[in-house]
């Protein structure tokens, strides 16, 4: 596709998407927020990265406004040759877990599918992610497709379980289905944000150190935990989309400048195998809960 997609003002149920002009983009990248009203927690840790990625690709971008204040930002990857495009977004921490990520993807999907040449839009609002087709041969598409397939499988396994069932362990080690989702949100942050992108993250393992993220804080609702997980997955997709498979992780986060740093393709494979193991764990626990089996 050669035609550049130009952002327009979009309004959804709770949000207003403000189109980023070249002038506004440069101002925001320079730290000038005078043209907008930042909400609590925005700009957040990934805002600059997301805007920079959009500036490099020339793709459309939007600060996302709720009740007159900016709570996040969103944009798209560059369209593929056959018109496929992916929505990426980031949200300020105080509003994570409130369903805004799903609303962002749904609104942009609606808008993008009305643009000439766009044939398919992917993102967190997908109800079901299918296993990649057997004819697929591109390594990037295969890895991204299988990761999303397993991300979606984790959420499908939770569907239909009560809050009590989600918080009850059925294995000697004591983990719960909701704890597994909380842990996988940590996996996404540790390997993509802290690991590959080199972003500094406070308490990457949870406040109790390694293993602590298997137990979500008691004051977090199921929606909080699942919302944070969806947001972490969306940030991982944006980070992976902005790099080449052979690129090494940036120094300064999980990996130092002197030591070995894994490539993006290694990171994707590593996270994929962890998802496959944990999806199998959740399969067994769900069968023990109510007999539900299958993917």
Secondary structure, 3 states (H helix, E strand, C coil): CCCCCCCCCEECCCCEEEECCHHHHHHHHCCCCCCCCECCCCCCCCHHHHHHHHHHHCCCEEEEEECCEEEEEEEECCCCCCCEEEEEEEECHHHCCCCHHHHHHHHHHHHHCCCCCCCEEECCCCCCCCCCCCCCCCHHHHHHHHHHHHHHHHHHHHCCCCHHHHCCCCCCCCCCHHHHHHHHHHHHHHHHHHHHCCCCCCCCCCCCCCCHHHCCCCCCCHHHHHHHHHHHHHHHHHHHHCCCCCCECCCCCCCCCCCCCCEHHHHHHHHHHHHHHHHHHHHHHHHHHHCCCCC
